[in-house]
Amino acid sequence: MTIRPRLTVIGTGYLGATHAICMAVMGFEVLGVDVDASKIEKLSAGAVPFFEPGLPELLTKALESGRLRFSTDFQEAAAFGDVHFICVGTPQAAGSEAADLRYVDSAVTTLARHLTRRALVVGKSTVPVGTAARLAGLLRELAPAGDAVELAWNPEFLREGFAVDDTMKPDRMVFGVTSDWAEQQLRTAFEPVLAQGVPVKVTDLQTAELVKVAANSFLATKISYINAMAEICEATGADVHDLAEALAYDERIGGRFLRPGLGFGGGCLPKDIRAFAHRAEELGVGQAVGFLREIDGINRRRRARTVDLVVELCGGDVAGKRIAALGAAFKPNSDDIRDAPALDVAATLHRMGADVVVYDPAAMDNARRVHPELCYATNALDAARDADVVVLLTEWNEFREIEPSAMAAVVRRAKIVDGRHALVPASWRAAGWEYRALGRPIVPSAQGAQ
């Protein structure tokens, strides 16, 4: 019987906490480590410091099993673990499009100084290609165990709102390794996952580093492509929703993420494509991914165009108008507001003089902290009360299920901008609403047309 390695997870933010909890539930002894003592205290007490469906219940289960603990002590981590996962953040650097690698460097450096026996350090953070080779050199130089400490790269592919499933049964795993021993350690560390038949791609370090940013760049391109088509549709009177459905029948293209709307945000796609383009320029191959600059530009324009639609429905001026903003998180089933298009639109309308009232099922506390100048409601109907325009900015199911007539009863004017193509236009028009959406033609509500 194979002896399971003991695991440490360095960094207990979204990625790290999820990874530590799920690995403990799958039967491993896990120690989560972070320099933020308050985060460690919360997790140790059974509180997940962010919104993720299903994770609080798994944290309780993992803690009760005795297989999961949390600590701020790197020396304890080095003594405890056989495989150390680096899961710290790589945000966009201040004043640059490059990734900020201070947290990764600090985590690896601090851990390395305490590694006195053979161990595998596994990077999961999203980093510019070439980072792993540099970190491998740091480990050899700083670890008392020297060459007995190896580095591998195992990129994460978590989707916020689906992180538990993506950790426990991902659609694929990538192992970037430099030795058979490192590959075997990873296979043992993920044995319960691989036993489900999850495919594994074994690569070198640099390929493994590229997989996540390449995947995110492709996804961002697909999203922005259909939003570019929305711009064309707006200029011609065509319907981008119908166009997207027609394209989706082509199996070479497919319909996933071919949904027009407000565009992408969050802590991954925007900063990852910028960092990828920046790194490509450093390597002298910037022209190869120059299209990513336009992808970013298309995405930003969708926010401005959504504001334009609200202004149009307000007769050309939002000053003094009450706007109900439904949504704050960058996507549903998340409380993440990093680079959130929803809050960007709400804040822009506020700066233009509108009285903006925001409601989101999960992200209210985060939104208030970053945008205290906005007003906040307790539910969607409360936000819409006396509104001149309602604008749907995050496609929560709760908003999809709103009864148009119920909301019409509380607003001042029945005008709505569907920033996510989440609603059925005919239902809203039939209830007397003036419905607008990016890339869709203007249809009078009396027609009740699609």
C-alpha positions as CSV (number, residue, x, y, z in Angstrom):
1,M,0.0,0.0,0.0
2,T,1.3,3.4,-1.0
3,I,2.0,5.7,1.9
4,R,0.2,9.0,1.3
5,P,2.5,12.1,1.6
6,R,1.7,14.8,4.2
7,L,0.7,18.0,2.4
8,T,1.2,21.6,3.2
9,V,-0.6,24.4,1.5
10,I,1.2,27.8,1.6
11,G,-1.3,30.6,1.2
12,T,-4.9,30.2,2.4
13,G,-6.7,32.6,0.1
14,Y,-9.3,31.4,-2.4
15,L,-7.1,28.8,-4.1
16,G,-5.1,27.7,-1.1
17,A,-8.0,27.3,1.4
18,T,-10.1,25.4,-1.2
19,H,-7.1,23.1,-2.0
20,A,-6.3,22.4,1.6
21,I,-9.9,21.7,2.6
22,C,-10.6,19.4,-0.4
23,M,-7.4,17.4,0.0
24,A,-8.1,16.8,3.7
25,V,-11.6,15.6,2.8
26,M,-10.0,13.2,0.3
27,G,-8.0,11.7,3.1
28,F,-4.7,13.5,3.3
29,E,-3.1,15.1,6.4
30,V,-2.9,18.7,5.5
31,L,-1.4,21.8,7.1
32,G,-2.5,25.2,5.8
33,V,0.0,28.0,6.3
34,D,-0.4,31.8,5.9
35,V,1.3,34.9,7.2
36,D,-2.1,36.4,7.9
37,A,-2.9,35.3,11.5
38,S,-6.5,36.5,11.3
39,K,-7.2,34.3,8.2
40,I,-5.6,31.3,10.0
41,E,-7.8,32.0,13.1
42,K,-11.0,32.1,11.0
43,L,-10.2,28.9,9.2
44,S,-9.2,27.1,12.4
45,A,-12.6,28.2,13.8
46,G,-14.4,26.7,10.9
47,A,-15.2,30.0,9.0
48,V,-14.4,30.3,5.3
49,P,-13.4,33.9,4.7
50,F,-15.0,34.1,1.2
51,F,-18.1,32.9,-0.5
52,E,-17.9,29.5,-2.2
53,P,-20.8,27.1,-2.4
54,G,-20.2,23.8,-0.5
55,L,-16.9,24.8,1.0
56,P,-18.0,25.7,4.5
57,E,-19.6,22.3,5.0
58,L,-16.4,20.6,3.8
59,L,-14.2,22.8,6.1
60,T,-16.3,21.6,9.1
61,K,-15.9,18.0,7.9
62,A,-12.1,18.3,7.4
63,L,-11.6,19.9,10.8
64,E,-13.7,17.3,12.6
65,S,-11.6,14.5,10.9
66,G,-8.5,15.8,12.5
67,R,-6.7,15.8,9.2
68,L,-6.7,19.5,8.6
69,R,-4.9,22.2,10.7
70,F,-3.8,25.7,10.1
71,S,-0.6,27.6,11.2
72,T,1.5,30.7,10.6
73,D,4.7,28.7,11.3
74,F,6.8,27.9,8.2
75,Q,9.3,25.9,10.3
76,E,6.4,23.7,11.4
77,A,5.3,23.4,7.8
78,A,8.7,22.2,6.6
79,A,8.9,19.6,9.3
80,F,5.4,18.4,8.6
81,G,5.1,18.2,4.9
82,D,6.4,15.9,2.2
83,V,4.7,17.9,-0.6
84,H,4.4,21.7,-0.3
85,F,1.8,23.5,-2.5
86,I,2.5,27.2,-3.2
87,C,-1.0,28.8,-3.5
88,V,-0.3,32.5,-2.9
89,G,-1.7,35.3,-5.1
90,T,0.0,36.9,-8.1
91,P,-1.9,40.2,-8.5
92,Q,-1.2,42.8,-11.2
93,A,1.8,44.9,-10.0
94,A,1.1,48.5,-9.1
95,G,1.8,50.8,-12.1
96,S,2.5,47.9,-14.5
97,E,0.8,45.1,-16.4
98,A,3.3,42.6,-15.0
99,A,2.4,40.0,-12.4
100,D,3.5,40.9,-8.8
101,L,5.6,37.9,-7.7
102,R,6.6,39.2,-4.3
103,Y,4.2,36.8,-2.5
104,V,5.4,33.8,-4.4
105,D,9.0,34.7,-3.9
106,S,8.5,35.3,-0.2
107,A,6.6,32.0,0.3
108,V,9.3,29.9,-1.5
109,T,12.2,31.7,0.2
110,T,10.7,31.4,3.7
111,L,9.8,27.8,3.3
112,A,13.2,26.9,1.6
113,R,15.2,27.9,4.6
114,H,13.6,25.3,6.7
115,L,13.7,22.3,4.3
116,T,16.1,19.9,5.8
117,R,15.0,16.7,4.0
118,R,13.8,15.5,0.7
119,A,10.6,17.3,-0.4
120,L,8.7,18.4,-3.4
121,V,7.6,22.0,-3.7
122,V,4.7,22.4,-6.1
123,G,3.7,25.8,-7.6
124,K,0.0,26.2,-8.2
125,S,-0.1,30.0,-8.5
126,T,-0.4,31.6,-12.0
127,V,3.0,33.0,-12.9
128,P,4.9,34.3,-15.9
129,V,6.7,31.6,-17.9
130,G,10.3,31.3,-16.6
131,T,9.4,31.8,-12.9
132,A,9.5,28.1,-12.1
133,A,13.1,27.8,-13.3
134,R,14.1,30.8,-11.2
135,L,12.4,29.4,-8.1
136,A,14.0,26.0,-8.6
137,G,17.4,27.7,-8.4
138,L,16.3,29.6,-5.2
139,L,15.3,26.3,-3.6
140,R,18.6,24.6,-4.4
141,E,20.5,27.7,-3.1
142,L,18.5,28.3,0.1
143,A,17.3,24.9,1.3
144,P,19.6,23.0,3.7
145,A,18.7,19.8,1.9
146,G,19.9,21.3,-1.4
147,D,19.3,19.2,-4.4
148,A,17.1,16.9,-2.4
149,V,14.3,19.5,-2.7
150,E,12.7,19.6,-6.2
151,L,10.2,22.0,-7.8
152,A,7.2,21.0,-9.9
153,W,4.3,23.0,-11.4
154,N,0.7,22.1,-11.2
155,P,-1.5,24.9,-12.5
156,E,-5.0,25.4,-11.0
157,F,-8.1,25.7,-13.2
158,L,-10.7,26.7,-10.6
159,R,-13.9,28.4,-11.6
160,E,-15.3,30.5,-8.8
161,G,-18.7,29.0,-7.8
162,F,-17.5,25.5,-8.8
163,A,-14.2,25.3,-7.0
164,V,-15.0,22.2,-5.0
165,D,-15.9,20.2,-8.1
166,D,-12.9,21.6,-10.0
167,T,-10.6,20.5,-7.2
168,M,-12.0,17.1,-6.5
169,K,-12.8,16.1,-10.1
170,P,-11.1,18.5,-12.5
171,D,-11.4,18.1,-16.2
172,R,-7.6,17.6,-16.5
173,M,-4.4,17.8,-14.5
174,V,-1.1,19.2,-15.7
175,F,2.2,18.0,-14.0
176,G,5.2,20.1,-14.9
177,V,8.2,18.1,-13.6
178,T,11.9,17.6,-14.1
179,S,12.2,14.0,-12.7
180,D,10.4,10.7,-12.5
181,W,10.4,11.1,-8.7
182,A,8.6,14.4,-8.8
183,E,6.0,13.0,-11.2
184,Q,5.4,10.0,-8.9
185,Q,5.1,12.3,-5.9
186,L,2.4,14.2,-7.6
187,R,0.6,11.1,-8.7
188,T,0.6,9.9,-5.1
189,A,-0.5,13.3,-3.8
190,F,-3.5,13.3,-6.3
191,E,-4.3,9.5,-6.2
192,P,-8.0,10.0,-5.2
193,V,-8.4,12.4,-8.0
194,L,-6.6,10.3,-10.6
195,A,-8.5,7.2,-9.6
196,Q,-11.6,8.8,-11.1
197,G,-10.0,8.7,-14.5
198,V,-9.0,12.3,-14.7
199,P,-6.5,12.7,-17.6
200,V,-3.0,13.8,-16.8
201,K,-0.6,15.7,-19.1
202,V,3.0,15.6,-18.0
203,T,5.2,18.4,-19.3
204,D,8.3,20.4,-18.5
205,L,8.1,23.3,-16.1
206,Q,7.7,26.1,-18.7
207,T,4.8,24.4,-20.6
208,A,3.0,23.8,-17.3
209,E,3.4,27.5,-16.5
210,L,1.9,28.5,-19.9
211,V,-1.2,26.3,-19.7
212,K,-3.2,28.4,-17.4
213,V,-2.5,31.8,-19.0
214,A,-3.0,30.2,-22.5
215,A,-6.3,28.8,-21.4
216,N,-7.4,32.1,-19.9
217,S,-6.3,34.0,-23.0
218,F,-8.3,31.7,-25.2
219,L,-11.4,32.1,-23.0
220,A,-11.0,35.9,-22.9
221,T,-10.7,35.9,-26.7
222,K,-13.9,33.9,-27.2
223,I,-15.8,36.2,-24.8
224,S,-14.5,39.4,-26.4
225,Y,-15.1,38.0,-29.9
226,I,-18.8,37.8,-29.5
227,N,-18.8,41.2,-27.7
228,A,-17.0,42.6,-30.8
229,M,-19.8,41.2,-32.9
230,A,-22.2,42.9,-30.5
231,E,-20.6,46.3,-31.5
232,I,-21.2,45.4,-35.2
233,C,-24.8,44.4,-34.4
234,E,-25.4,47.7,-32.6
235,A,-24.2,49.6,-35.7
236,T,-26.4,47.5,-38.1
237,G,-29.5,46.7,-36.2
238,A,-28.7,43.0,-36.1
239,D,-29.2,40.8,-33.1
240,V,-26.1,39.4,-31.4
241,H,-28.0,36.9,-29.3
242,D,-29.4,35.2,-32.5
243,L,-26.0,35.5,-34.1
244,A,-24.3,33.7,-31.2
245,E,-26.9,30.9,-31.3
246,A,-26.3,30.4,-35.0
247,L,-22.6,30.3,-34.5
248,A,-22.9,27.8,-31.7
249,Y,-24.3,25.1,-34.0
250,D,-20.9,25.0,-35.7
251,E,-19.1,22.3,-33.7
252,R,-15.7,23.9,-34.5
253,I,-16.9,27.0,-32.5
254,G,-19.3,25.7,-29.9
255,G,-21.6,27.8,-27.7
256,R,-19.8,27.8,-24.4
257,F,-18.8,31.3,-23.4
258,L,-20.1,32.6,-26.7
259,R,-22.5,34.8,-24.7
260,P,-22.6,38.5,-25.3
261,G,-22.8,41.0,-22.5
262,L,-20.9,43.1,-20.1
263,G,-17.7,41.2,-20.4
264,F,-15.3,39.4,-18.0
265,G,-13.7,40.5,-14.8
266,G,-12.5,38.9,-11.6
267,G,-9.0,38.2,-10.2
268,C,-7.8,36.0,-13.1
269,L,-8.7,36.8,-16.7
270,P,-8.0,40.6,-16.8
271,K,-4.7,40.5,-14.9
272,D,-3.6,37.2,-16.5
273,I,-3.9,38.4,-20.1
274,R,-2.2,41.6,-19.3
275,A,0.7,39.8,-17.5
276,F,0.9,37.3,-20.4
277,A,1.3,40.1,-23.0
278,H,3.8,41.9,-20.8
279,R,5.9,38.7,-20.4
280,A,5.8,38.0,-24.1
281,E,7.2,41.5,-24.8
282,E,10.0,40.8,-22.3
283,L,10.8,37.6,-24.2
284,G,10.8,39.5,-27.5
285,V,7.7,37.8,-28.9
286,G,5.1,40.5,-28.0
287,Q,3.7,40.6,-31.5
288,A,2.6,36.9,-31.1
289,V,0.0,37.9,-28.5
290,G,-0.5,41.5,-29.5
291,F,-4.2,40.7,-30.1
292,L,-4.6,40.4,-26.3
293,R,-4.4,44.2,-26.1
294,E,-7.4,44.5,-28.3
295,I,-9.2,41.8,-26.3
296,D,-8.7,43.8,-23.2
297,G,-9.9,46.9,-25.0
298,I,-13.1,45.3,-26.3
299,N,-13.8,44.1,-22.7
300,R,-13.4,47.5,-21.3
301,R,-15.6,49.1,-24.0
302,R,-18.5,46.9,-23.0
303,R,-18.6,48.6,-19.6
304,A,-18.7,52.0,-21.2
305,R,-21.4,50.9,-23.6
306,T,-23.6,49.6,-20.8
307,V,-23.3,53.0,-19.1
308,D,-24.3,54.5,-22.5
309,L,-27.5,52.4,-22.6
310,V,-28.5,53.5,-19.1
311,V,-27.9,57.2,-20.1
312,E,-30.0,56.7,-23.2
313,L,-32.9,55.3,-21.2
314,C,-32.6,58.3,-18.8
315,G,-33.0,60.7,-21.8
316,G,-29.4,61.6,-22.1
317,D,-28.6,62.5,-18.5
318,V,-28.4,60.3,-15.4
319,A,-27.8,63.2,-12.9
320,G,-30.4,63.0,-10.2
321,K,-31.9,59.7,-11.6
322,R,-32.2,56.7,-9.4
323,I,-30.5,53.6,-10.9
324,A,-31.0,50.1,-9.5
325,A,-27.8,48.0,-10.0
326,L,-28.5,44.3,-9.7
327,G,-25.2,42.6,-9.1
328,A,-21.8,43.6,-7.7
329,A,-19.7,40.4,-7.9
330,F,-17.8,39.8,-11.2
331,K,-19.8,36.6,-11.7
332,P,-22.7,34.7,-9.9
333,N,-22.0,32.3,-7.1
334,S,-19.1,34.4,-5.9
335,D,-18.4,37.4,-3.6
336,D,-15.3,38.3,-5.6
337,I,-15.4,42.0,-6.8
338,R,-11.9,42.2,-8.2
339,D,-12.1,44.1,-11.5
340,A,-15.9,43.5,-11.4
341,P,-17.6,45.0,-14.4
342,A,-20.8,45.4,-12.3
343,L,-19.2,47.7,-9.8
344,D,-17.3,49.5,-12.4
345,V,-20.6,50.4,-14.1
346,A,-22.3,51.3,-10.8
347,A,-19.4,53.6,-9.7
348,T,-19.3,55.3,-13.2
349,L,-23.0,56.1,-13.0
350,H,-22.5,57.5,-9.5
351,R,-19.7,59.7,-10.7
352,M,-22.1,61.0,-13.4
353,G,-24.5,62.1,-10.7
354,A,-26.9,59.2,-10.5
355,D,-28.3,57.9,-7.3
356,V,-27.1,54.3,-7.6
357,V,-28.6,51.5,-5.3
358,V,-26.8,48.2,-5.5
359,Y,-27.9,44.7,-4.5
360,D,-26.0,41.4,-4.7
361,P,-26.8,38.1,-3.0
362,A,-23.2,37.5,-1.8
363,A,-20.9,40.5,-2.4
364,M,-22.5,43.3,-0.4
365,D,-19.9,43.5,2.3
366,N,-17.0,43.5,-0.2
367,A,-18.8,46.1,-2.3
368,R,-19.5,48.4,0.6
369,R,-15.8,48.2,1.7
370,V,-14.5,49.3,-1.8
371,H,-17.4,51.6,-2.8
372,P,-18.8,53.2,0.3
373,E,-20.1,56.1,-1.8
374,L,-22.8,53.8,-3.3
375,C,-26.2,53.0,-1.7
376,Y,-27.1,49.4,-0.9
377,A,-30.4,47.5,-0.7
378,T,-31.5,44.4,1.2
379,N,-33.0,42.7,-1.9
380,A,-33.7,43.2,-5.6
381,L,-37.1,44.8,-5.2
382,D,-35.8,47.1,-2.5
383,A,-33.0,48.2,-4.9
384,A,-35.6,48.8,-7.7
385,R,-38.0,50.9,-5.6
386,D,-38.6,54.2,-7.3
387,A,-35.9,53.5,-9.9
388,D,-35.8,55.3,-13.2
389,V,-33.7,52.5,-14.7
390,V,-32.9,49.0,-13.6
391,V,-29.6,47.5,-14.9
392,L,-28.8,43.8,-14.5
393,L,-25.0,43.5,-14.1
394,T,-24.4,40.0,-12.6
395,E,-26.4,37.1,-13.8
396,W,-27.5,35.5,-10.5
397,N,-30.3,33.0,-10.9
398,E,-32.2,35.1,-8.3
399,F,-32.3,37.9,-10.9
400,R,-33.3,35.6,-13.8
401,E,-36.3,34.5,-11.7
402,I,-37.6,38.0,-11.0
403,E,-41.2,38.4,-12.0
404,P,-41.3,41.4,-14.4
405,S,-44.7,42.5,-13.2
406,A,-43.6,42.4,-9.5
407,M,-40.7,44.7,-10.2
408,A,-42.8,46.9,-12.5
409,A,-45.0,47.6,-9.4
410,V,-42.1,49.2,-7.4
411,V,-40.1,51.2,-10.0
412,R,-40.8,54.8,-11.1
413,R,-40.2,53.9,-14.7
414,A,-40.2,50.4,-16.2
415,K,-36.9,50.6,-18.1
416,I,-34.3,47.9,-17.9
417,V,-30.8,47.3,-19.3
418,D,-29.9,43.6,-19.4
419,G,-26.1,43.8,-19.2
420,R,-25.8,40.0,-19.2
421,H,-28.4,38.8,-21.7
422,A,-29.8,36.9,-18.7
423,L,-33.5,37.8,-19.1
424,V,-36.2,36.8,-21.6
425,P,-36.9,40.0,-23.5
426,A,-40.5,39.1,-24.5
427,S,-41.5,38.5,-20.9
428,W,-40.3,41.9,-19.8
429,R,-41.8,43.7,-22.8
430,A,-45.1,42.0,-22.3
431,A,-45.1,43.4,-18.7
432,G,-44.7,46.9,-20.1
433,W,-40.9,47.2,-19.7
434,E,-38.6,49.1,-22.1
435,Y,-35.9,46.4,-22.5
436,R,-32.4,47.1,-23.8
437,A,-29.3,44.9,-24.1
438,L,-25.9,45.2,-25.7
439,G,-26.0,44.2,-29.3
440,R,-29.8,43.7,-29.6
441,P,-32.1,45.9,-31.7
442,I,-34.6,48.2,-30.0
443,V,-38.1,46.8,-30.0
444,P,-41.0,48.8,-28.6
445,S,-42.5,47.1,-25.5
446,A,-46.0,47.1,-27.1
447,Q,-44.8,44.6,-29.8
448,G,-43.9,42.1,-27.2
449,A,-41.3,40.8,-29.7
450,Q,-38.3,38.7,-29.0
